[in-house]
Amino acid sequence: MYQNQNMTPAQNSTQNSGSNKSNTLNVPEARAAMDNMKYEIASELGINLKPGYNGDLPSRQAGYIGGYMVKRMIEQQERQMSGK
């Protein structure tokens, strides 16, 4: 809210136009690995995730998958940083 105070209305509306999708990757080459992780975690949690559209999936289950993905990525990074 406060970070956009010094912007003109045009700059502010451009920044908030929705062009920044939350599912874009900073490293596009990681798409396959991220998808594999998503399906692996869904399987571990007993959630039936199918390729393609999963609009019938409750948001709670989708959130579990995303949350566990973040948890696993943090664990992997911590291991890498500690040299293990």
Secondary structure, 3 states (H helix, E strand, C coil): CHHHCCCCHHHHHHHCCCCCCCCCCCCHHHHHHHHHHHHHHHHHCCCCCCCCCCCCCCHHHHHHHHHHHHHHHHHHHHHHHHCC
